[in-house]
């Protein structure tokens, strides 16, 4: 199991069936000589709003169209990766689209969604939860949920198809 590729995110906050497929995807990528490091998994509504503000009300390029509650990351249903292109200590990232071909292929082989169709090549998510409309039922479930983050996610995951 390639958990070393996931040190930067909290695996407990990822939807378990999705996590199983993502781990299998990354293991297959590793076997093919491609190392991908998870850089973003679950994220709060506040963190998502900060990303949404970039390029709009804050400096920098626009990086997302999704506000808080409109991203699969808010429900533990998405993971973003970076391709590590050499063996030096630390991550030596590549942002070239061609370096994500193996990730896209392996994720899609397992029925996962890849963001490559809308230029977010490092993004892998659970199928069926792509845009704001897809997230409405999850956002509603989050609003009704109670407890700490993991307890609330477990309540949301009960409505995931």
Secondary structure, 3 states (H helix, E strand, C coil): CCHHHHCCCCHHHCCHHHHHHHHHHHHHHHHCCCEEEEEECCCCHHHHHHHHHECCCECCCCCCCCCCCCCHHHHCCEEEEEEECCCCCCCCEECCHHHHHHHHHHHHHCCCEEEHHHCEEEEEECCCCCCHHHHHHHHHHHHHCCCCHHHHHHHHHCCCC
